[in-house]
Amino acid sequence: MNLRGPLNRPINVVVLGATGSIGQQTLDVIDRNPSRLRLFGLTEGRRSTRRQADYLVQGQAGDVDFDTQVEAMVTDPRCDIVVVAIPGARALAPTMAALTAGKEVALATKEVLVMAGDLVMRAAGERGIRPVDSEHSAIWQCLWGERRESVRRLIVTASGGPFWAHPDLDLDQVSVEQALNHPRWSMGPKITVDSATLMNKGLEVIEAHHLFAIPLDRVTVCVHPQSVVHSLVEFVDGSLKAQLGRPDMRLPISVALFYPERLPDAVPPTPIEELSGLEFYALDEERFPSVRLAREAAAAGQGRPAVLNAANEEAVGAFLAREIPFSGIVRTVEQALAAFPGGGDTLQDILEADRWAREYVRDKSGSLKTK
Ligand SMILES: NC(=O)c1ccc[n+]([C@@H]2O[C@H](COP(=O)([O-])OP(=O)(O)OC[C@H]3O[C@@H](n4cnc5c(N)ncnc54)[C@H](OP(=O)(O)O)[C@@H]3O)[C@@H](O)[C@H]2O)c1
């Protein structure tokens, strides 16, 4: 079904991870547009949305029952678009299933593109993927109507997270509560910790490279603490295009669901007078080496992006469980990448690299444990 042409019925939307931050905001967009969108199916993990739909799948990814029902839901001929918002590597299988069945995919889960970007983009083909991440939605919007050869570089903005503005803070000592206290966005715990380590930006550089087919060395990062400019594109003639707005994920969600239309009043407009004092800074890669690590892993390939992603997921989990210090997260990822013997680029190789990294981190994280 071509969602880019007119449909004479509401679009059937599946939401993977409906109880989460992105999931709830997607339900809000659906609820406010009943004549255009219909909740066709959803997944719930430990929490409940108390929603009804043609499919309601409850449980944990990796359980056979859950995975089988999710596959049936996302490949159902009546499903038009799948919003992927279950964090981490576990979102790869349903994303691939939806793409292979020819569905539109609105992707929030950047980890999917980090671990298997080439395979995912190949499965998406001409249709491509509709980004939900605010930075990538911004770049996508800046690229509409532009030729790829006119692009000089992509500039992904970073809020800097809770620690960037405090250079004297000892990152060995920061608590889980401090790391979860994001200055601008209210998000799930995994991405909030990734924002504090700046690994989120590393993942986003790889995500942008795959989504927009731009070489890694032409995807750059700058710190913009106000999170109003969601990202920029620099063109060969010297022009810069940016997309701006208040931090509100309902905008990129609406852009992804309604493309190529724009949904009237998706979010309240941003008064231009409020936009004074926007700041932009270079990223201090010494204090926050995650972006460099991510870039190196993606350039080296052969399963390393999957190792980066899986080691990071495990290390963030260990930090949230108060088993390792904050500074141990990136250290662990670096050690895993250094120890990885190298693999291949098939789906099986990637899954093997993912398994290897998780086992490596579980074995090694004992040595990083907080006292
Ligand atoms: N939040 C944002 O503003 C934002 C922005 C850009 C990109 N993203 C990306 O979007 C993805 C989702 O982020 P989020 O902030 O929405 O996360 P979140 O608030 O933690 O929500 C995660 C959702 O996934 C479900 N889930 C988690 N583990 C699961 C498992 N093992 N099996 C089945 N379901 C599981 C959760 O279910 P229960 O809670 O019911 O257990 C919940 O519905 C992440 O990849 C993130 O990087 C988020």
The ligand as a MOL file (V3000), in Angstrom:
LIG
                    3D

  0  0  0     0  0            999 V3000
M  V30 BEGIN CTAB
M  V30 COUNTS 48 52 0 0 0
M  V30 BEGIN ATOM
M  V30 1 N 12.0760 8.9950 24.1730 0
M  V30 2 C 12.5090 9.7950 23.2260 0
M  V30 3 O 12.2470 10.9890 23.2490 0
M  V30 4 C 13.3360 9.2330 22.0940 0
M  V30 5 C 13.8360 10.1190 21.1330 0
M  V30 6 C 14.5400 9.5990 20.0510 0
M  V30 7 C 14.7520 8.2460 19.9340 0
M  V30 8 N 14.2730 7.4010 20.8900 0 CHG=1
M  V30 9 C 14.5210 5.9630 20.7490 0
M  V30 10 O 13.2690 5.2930 20.7970 0
M  V30 11 C 13.4150 4.0200 21.4340 0
M  V30 12 C 12.4130 3.9650 22.5760 0
M  V30 13 O 12.7730 4.9370 23.5360 0
M  V30 14 P 11.8120 5.3560 24.7250 0
M  V30 15 O 12.4510 6.5330 25.3520 0
M  V30 16 O 10.4020 5.4690 24.2390 0 CHG=-1
M  V30 17 O 11.9440 4.0810 25.6840 0
M  V30 18 P 11.0670 3.7060 26.9700 0
M  V30 19 O 10.3010 4.8820 27.4660 0
M  V30 20 O 11.9860 3.0100 27.8980 0
M  V30 21 O 9.9920 2.6670 26.3900 0
M  V30 22 C 10.3950 1.4240 25.8870 0
M  V30 23 C 9.2070 0.6410 25.3770 0
M  V30 24 O 9.6760 -0.6330 24.9280 0
M  V30 25 C 9.1180 -1.6670 25.7350 0
M  V30 26 N 10.1510 -2.6700 26.0060 0
M  V30 27 C 11.3350 -2.4820 26.6300 0
M  V30 28 N 12.0180 -3.6400 26.6940 0
M  V30 29 C 11.2400 -4.5680 26.0980 0
M  V30 30 C 11.3890 -5.9550 25.8540 0
M  V30 31 N 12.4710 -6.6480 26.2630 0
M  V30 32 N 10.4080 -6.6050 25.2030 0
M  V30 33 C 9.2800 -5.9430 24.8150 0
M  V30 34 N 9.0840 -4.6300 25.0080 0
M  V30 35 C 10.0500 -3.9460 25.6510 0
M  V30 36 C 8.6680 -0.9870 27.0260 0
M  V30 37 O 7.6540 -1.7460 27.6260 0
M  V30 38 P 7.3240 -1.6300 29.2160 0
M  V30 39 O 7.7890 -0.3060 29.6760 0
M  V30 40 O 5.8470 -1.8280 29.2610 0
M  V30 41 O 8.0540 -2.7640 29.8640 0
M  V30 42 C 8.1800 0.3450 26.4610 0
M  V30 43 O 6.9350 0.1790 25.8550 0
M  V30 44 C 14.8870 3.9420 21.8980 0
M  V30 45 O 15.6340 3.2030 20.9780 0
M  V30 46 C 15.3460 5.3870 21.8950 0
M  V30 47 O 16.7290 5.5160 21.6120 0
M  V30 48 C 13.5670 7.8700 21.9550 0
M  V30 END ATOM
M  V30 BEGIN BOND
M  V30 1 1 1 2
M  V30 2 2 2 3
M  V30 3 1 2 4
M  V30 4 1 4 5
M  V30 5 2 4 48
M  V30 6 2 5 6
M  V30 7 1 6 7
M  V30 8 2 7 8
M  V30 9 1 8 9
M  V30 10 1 8 48
M  V30 11 1 9 10
M  V30 12 1 9 46
M  V30 13 1 10 11
M  V30 14 1 11 12
M  V30 15 1 11 44
M  V30 16 1 12 13
M  V30 17 1 13 14
M  V30 18 2 14 15
M  V30 19 1 14 16
M  V30 20 1 14 17
M  V30 21 1 17 18
M  V30 22 2 18 19
M  V30 23 1 18 20
M  V30 24 1 18 21
M  V30 25 1 21 22
M  V30 26 1 22 23
M  V30 27 1 23 24
M  V30 28 1 23 42
M  V30 29 1 24 25
M  V30 30 1 25 26
M  V30 31 1 25 36
M  V30 32 1 26 27
M  V30 33 1 26 35
M  V30 34 2 27 28
M  V30 35 1 28 29
M  V30 36 1 29 30
M  V30 37 2 29 35
M  V30 38 1 30 31
M  V30 39 2 30 32
M  V30 40 1 32 33
M  V30 41 2 33 34
M  V30 42 1 34 35
M  V30 43 1 36 37
M  V30 44 1 36 42
M  V30 45 1 37 38
M  V30 46 2 38 39
M  V30 47 1 38 40
M  V30 48 1 38 41
M  V30 49 1 42 43
M  V30 50 1 44 45
M  V30 51 1 44 46
M  V30 52 1 46 47
M  V30 END BOND
M  V30 END CTAB
M  END
